[in-house]
């Protein structure tokens, strides 16, 4: 069915798919930068709120 689309629309779809994949890849990469947030020792602010 996709092959029945005009070439311009196929190219637009390819560009949108590529952009979506890149965005998801960047988001997945960014998650690694925030792993320290999951460290219980880094919860100093939560501990202060309990006092």
Biopython code that builds the backbone (N, CA, C, O; Angstrom):
import numpy as np
from Bio.PDB.StructureBuilder import StructureBuilder

atoms = [
    (1, "UNK", "N", (0.829, -1.184, 0.000)),
    (1, "UNK", "CA", (0.000, 0.000, 0.000)),
    (1, "UNK", "C", (0.880, 1.256, 0.000)),
    (1, "UNK", "O", (0.590, 2.223, -0.704)),
    (2, "UNK", "N", (1.944, 1.232, 0.788)),
    (2, "UNK", "CA", (2.837, 2.403, 0.832)),
    (2, "UNK", "C", (3.443, 2.666, -0.537)),
    (2, "UNK", "O", (3.645, 3.817, -0.926)),
    (3, "UNK", "N", (3.728, 1.608, -1.253)),
    (3, "UNK", "CA", (4.355, 1.769, -2.568)),
    (3, "UNK", "C", (3.427, 2.429, -3.575)),
    (3, "UNK", "O", (3.875, 2.839, -4.646)),
    (4, "UNK", "N", (2.159, 2.539, -3.257)),
    (4, "UNK", "CA", (1.205, 3.195, -4.148)),
    (4, "UNK", "C", (1.179, 4.703, -3.924)),
    (4, "UNK", "O", (0.576, 5.434, -4.710)),
    (5, "UNK", "N", (1.823, 5.173, -2.865)),
    (5, "UNK", "CA", (1.872, 6.606, -2.579)),
    (5, "UNK", "C", (2.814, 7.302, -3.543)),
    (5, "UNK", "O", (3.734, 6.683, -4.078)),
    (6, "UNK", "N", (2.585, 8.589, -3.763)),
    (6, "UNK", "CA", (3.542, 9.359, -4.576)),
    (6, "UNK", "C", (4.914, 9.399, -3.885)),
    (6, "UNK", "O", (4.999, 9.301, -2.660)),
    (7, "UNK", "N", (5.953, 9.540, -4.655)),
    (7, "UNK", "CA", (7.332, 9.529, -4.144)),
    (7, "UNK", "C", (7.528, 10.595, -3.071)),
    (7, "UNK", "O", (8.226, 10.356, -2.086)),
    (8, "UNK", "N", (6.930, 11.755, -3.248)),
    (8, "UNK", "CA", (7.085, 12.833, -2.263)),
    (8, "UNK", "C", (6.537, 12.412, -0.902)),
    (8, "UNK", "O", (7.142, 12.701, 0.131)),
    (9, "UNK", "N", (5.404, 11.736, -0.900)),
    (9, "UNK", "CA", (4.812, 11.298, 0.361)),
    (9, "UNK", "C", (5.630, 10.189, 1.004)),
    (9, "UNK", "O", (5.748, 10.132, 2.228)),
    (10, "UNK", "N", (6.189, 9.315, 0.195)),
    (10, "UNK", "CA", (7.056, 8.258, 0.725)),
    (10, "UNK", "C", (8.282, 8.880, 1.376)),
    (10, "UNK", "O", (8.691, 8.464, 2.461)),
    (11, "UNK", "N", (8.862, 9.863, 0.727)),
    (11, "UNK", "CA", (10.024, 10.556, 1.298)),
    (11, "UNK", "C", (9.665, 11.266, 2.589)),
    (11, "UNK", "O", (10.451, 11.266, 3.536)),
    (12, "UNK", "N", (8.487, 11.872, 2.639)),
    (12, "UNK", "CA", (8.037, 12.545, 3.855)),
    (12, "UNK", "C", (7.859, 11.531, 4.983)),
    (12, "UNK", "O", (8.245, 11.799, 6.120)),
    (13, "UNK", "N", (7.286, 10.386, 4.684)),
    (13, "UNK", "CA", (7.126, 9.337, 5.686)),
    (13, "UNK", "C", (8.479, 8.855, 6.200)),
    (13, "UNK", "O", (8.664, 8.665, 7.402)),
    (14, "UNK", "N", (9.409, 8.663, 5.291)),
    (14, "UNK", "CA", (10.757, 8.227, 5.686)),
    (14, "UNK", "C", (11.384, 9.257, 6.613)),
    (14, "UNK", "O", (11.998, 8.895, 7.617)),
    (15, "UNK", "N", (11.237, 10.530, 6.289)),
    (15, "UNK", "CA", (11.801, 11.589, 7.135)),
    (15, "UNK", "C", (11.148, 11.611, 8.516)),
    (15, "UNK", "O", (11.838, 11.772, 9.523)),
    (16, "UNK", "N", (9.840, 11.451, 8.572)),
    (16, "UNK", "CA", (9.138, 11.458, 9.860)),
    (16, "UNK", "C", (9.508, 10.239, 10.702)),
    (16, "UNK", "O", (9.666, 10.346, 11.918)),
    (17, "UNK", "N", (9.643, 9.091, 10.060)),
    (17, "UNK", "CA", (10.045, 7.879, 10.780)),
    (17, "UNK", "C", (11.462, 8.037, 11.310)),
    (17, "UNK", "O", (11.738, 7.685, 12.458)),
    (18, "UNK", "N", (12.352, 8.555, 10.496)),
    (18, "UNK", "CA", (13.734, 8.772, 10.912)),
    (18, "UNK", "C", (13.805, 9.729, 12.095)),
    (18, "UNK", "O", (14.548, 9.490, 13.047)),
    (19, "UNK", "N", (13.035, 10.810, 12.038)),
    (19, "UNK", "CA", (13.019, 11.794, 13.132)),
    (19, "UNK", "C", (12.502, 11.163, 14.420)),
    (19, "UNK", "O", (13.042, 11.415, 15.497)),
    (20, "UNK", "N", (11.467, 10.350, 14.312)),
    (20, "UNK", "CA", (10.909, 9.679, 15.494)),
    (20, "UNK", "C", (11.925, 8.721, 16.105)),
    (20, "UNK", "O", (12.081, 8.669, 17.325)),
    (21, "UNK", "N", (12.604, 7.973, 15.268)),
    (21, "UNK", "CA", (13.629, 7.037, 15.757)),
    (21, "UNK", "C", (14.765, 7.797, 16.428)),
    (21, "UNK", "O", (15.235, 7.393, 17.491)),
    (22, "UNK", "N", (15.209, 8.888, 15.822)),
    (22, "UNK", "CA", (16.282, 9.682, 16.410)),
    (22, "UNK", "C", (15.868, 10.243, 17.765)),
    (22, "UNK", "O", (16.655, 10.232, 18.712)),
    (23, "UNK", "N", (14.641, 10.731, 17.856)),
    (23, "UNK", "CA", (14.147, 11.282, 19.121)),
    (23, "UNK", "C", (14.141, 10.210, 20.197)),
    (23, "UNK", "O", (14.577, 10.455, 21.322)),
    (24, "UNK", "N", (13.651, 9.029, 19.860)),
    (24, "UNK", "CA", (13.621, 7.938, 20.836)),
    (24, "UNK", "C", (15.028, 7.525, 21.237)),
    (24, "UNK", "O", (15.279, 7.221, 22.404)),
    (25, "UNK", "N", (15.951, 7.513, 20.276)),
    (25, "UNK", "CA", (17.347, 7.173, 20.596)),
    (25, "UNK", "C", (17.958, 8.206, 21.536)),
    (25, "UNK", "O", (18.657, 7.841, 22.482)),
    (26, "UNK", "N", (17.702, 9.501, 21.289)),
    (26, "UNK", "CA", (18.227, 10.544, 22.166)),
    (26, "UNK", "C", (17.622, 10.439, 23.562)),
    (26, "UNK", "O", (18.318, 10.640, 24.557)),
    (27, "UNK", "N", (16.337, 10.127, 23.640)),
    (27, "UNK", "CA", (15.694, 9.993, 24.945)),
    (27, "UNK", "C", (16.278, 8.811, 25.712)),
    (27, "UNK", "O", (16.496, 8.896, 26.920)),
    (28, "UNK", "N", (16.526, 7.727, 25.019)),
    (28, "UNK", "CA", (17.108, 6.553, 25.657)),
    (28, "UNK", "C", (18.526, 6.874, 26.144)),
    (28, "UNK", "O", (18.923, 6.455, 27.232)),
    (29, "UNK", "N", (19.281, 7.616, 25.337)),
    (29, "UNK", "CA", (20.626, 8.016, 25.724)),
    (29, "UNK", "C", (20.589, 8.964, 26.923)),
    (29, "UNK", "O", (21.431, 8.868, 27.815)),
    (30, "UNK", "N", (19.625, 9.870, 26.946)),
    (30, "UNK", "CA", (19.522, 10.829, 28.049)),
    (30, "UNK", "C", (19.207, 10.130, 29.365)),
    (30, "UNK", "O", (19.627, 10.594, 30.425)),
    (31, "UNK", "N", (18.471, 9.018, 29.314)),
    (31, "UNK", "CA", (18.144, 8.293, 30.540)),
    (31, "UNK", "C", (19.398, 7.864, 31.290)),
    (31, "UNK", "O", (19.399, 7.825, 32.520)),
    (32, "UNK", "N", (20.453, 7.547, 30.573)),
    (32, "UNK", "CA", (21.679, 7.096, 31.232)),
    (32, "UNK", "C", (22.328, 8.221, 32.024)),
    (32, "UNK", "O", (23.083, 7.958, 32.959)),
    (33, "UNK", "N", (22.049, 9.458, 31.670)),
    (33, "UNK", "CA", (22.623, 10.600, 32.371)),
    (33, "UNK", "C", (21.967, 10.874, 33.709)),
    (33, "UNK", "O", (22.481, 11.672, 34.493)),
    (34, "UNK", "N", (20.842, 10.230, 33.988)),
    (34, "UNK", "CA", (20.103, 10.495, 35.205)),
    (34, "UNK", "C", (20.024, 9.287, 36.122)),
    (34, "UNK", "O", (19.176, 9.245, 37.013)),
    (35, "UNK", "N", (20.889, 8.307, 35.921)),
    (35, "UNK", "CA", (20.866, 7.101, 36.742)),
    (35, "UNK", "C", (21.150, 7.406, 38.207)),
    (35, "UNK", "O", (20.666, 6.696, 39.088)),
    (36, "UNK", "N", (21.929, 8.452, 38.481)),
    (36, "UNK", "CA", (22.241, 8.766, 39.878)),
    (36, "UNK", "C", (20.988, 9.188, 40.646)),
    (36, "UNK", "O", (20.986, 9.149, 41.876)),
    (37, "UNK", "N", (19.937, 9.587, 39.955)),
    (37, "UNK", "CA", (18.696, 9.954, 40.626)),
    (37, "UNK", "C", (18.042, 8.749, 41.278)),
    (37, "UNK", "O", (17.236, 8.893, 42.197)),
    (38, "UNK", "N", (18.389, 7.560, 40.800)),
    (38, "UNK", "CA", (17.825, 6.329, 41.363)),
    (38, "UNK", "C", (18.634, 5.817, 42.549)),
    (38, "UNK", "O", (18.263, 4.816, 43.162)),
    (39, "UNK", "N", (19.725, 6.485, 42.877)),
    (39, "UNK", "CA", (20.598, 6.073, 43.969)),
    (39, "UNK", "C", (20.023, 6.578, 45.293)),
    (39, "UNK", "O", (19.862, 7.785, 45.469)),
    (40, "UNK", "N", (19.709, 5.665, 46.235)),
    (40, "UNK", "CA", (19.131, 6.087, 47.521)),
    (40, "UNK", "C", (20.032, 7.040, 48.302)),
    (40, "UNK", "O", (19.531, 7.869, 49.063)),
    (41, "UNK", "N", (21.339, 6.942, 48.132)),
    (41, "UNK", "CA", (22.254, 7.848, 48.837)),
    (41, "UNK", "C", (22.135, 9.274, 48.340)),
    (41, "UNK", "O", (22.524, 10.210, 49.039)),
    (42, "UNK", "N", (21.604, 9.451, 47.148)),
    (42, "UNK", "CA", (21.450, 10.789, 46.583)),
    (42, "UNK", "C", (20.125, 11.435, 46.988)),
    (42, "UNK", "O", (19.815, 12.527, 46.512)),
    (43, "UNK", "N", (19.353, 10.807, 47.834)),
    (43, "UNK", "CA", (18.061, 11.314, 48.265)),
    (43, "UNK", "C", (18.193, 12.260, 49.458)),
    (43, "UNK", "O", (17.347, 12.243, 50.352)),
    (44, "UNK", "N", (19.226, 13.075, 49.483)),
    (44, "UNK", "CA", (19.463, 13.935, 50.639)),
    (44, "UNK", "C", (18.325, 14.934, 50.845)),
    (44, "UNK", "O", (18.024, 15.300, 51.981)),
    (45, "UNK", "N", (17.704, 15.370, 49.778)),
    (45, "UNK", "CA", (16.624, 16.355, 49.917)),
    (45, "UNK", "C", (15.379, 15.718, 50.509)),
    (45, "UNK", "O", (14.674, 16.349, 51.296)),
    (46, "UNK", "N", (15.101, 14.469, 50.137)),
    (46, "UNK", "CA", (13.952, 13.777, 50.706)),
    (46, "UNK", "C", (14.171, 13.528, 52.199)),
    (46, "UNK", "O", (13.222, 13.599, 52.980)),
    (47, "UNK", "N", (15.402, 13.238, 52.600)),
    (47, "UNK", "CA", (15.709, 13.003, 54.001)),
    (47, "UNK", "C", (15.551, 14.278, 54.826)),
    (47, "UNK", "O", (15.089, 14.221, 55.966)),
    (48, "UNK", "N", (15.926, 15.418, 54.271)),
    (48, "UNK", "CA", (15.798, 16.679, 54.984)),
    (48, "UNK", "C", (14.339, 17.037, 55.220)),
    (48, "UNK", "O", (14.006, 17.634, 56.243)),
    (49, "UNK", "N", (13.475, 16.682, 54.295)),
    (49, "UNK", "CA", (12.066, 17.012, 54.421)),
    (49, "UNK", "C", (11.411, 16.231, 55.560)),
    (49, "UNK", "O", (10.408, 16.672, 56.120)),
    (50, "UNK", "N", (11.967, 15.095, 55.895)),
    (50, "UNK", "CA", (11.407, 14.275, 56.969)),
    (50, "UNK", "C", (11.731, 14.830, 58.339)),
    (50, "UNK", "O", (11.033, 14.509, 59.301)),
    (51, "UNK", "N", (12.764, 15.651, 58.468)),
    (51, "UNK", "CA", (13.186, 16.185, 59.774)),
    (51, "UNK", "C", (12.340, 17.300, 60.256)),
    (51, "UNK", "O", (12.584, 17.838, 61.336)),
]
sb = StructureBuilder()
sb.init_structure("model")
sb.init_model(0)
sb.init_chain("A")
sb.init_seg("    ")
for serial, (resi, resn, name, xyz) in enumerate(atoms, 1):
    if name == "N":
        sb.init_residue(resn, " ", resi, " ")
    sb.init_atom(name, np.array(xyz, "f"), 0.0, 1.0, " ", f" {name:<3s}", serial, name[0])
structure = sb.get_structure()
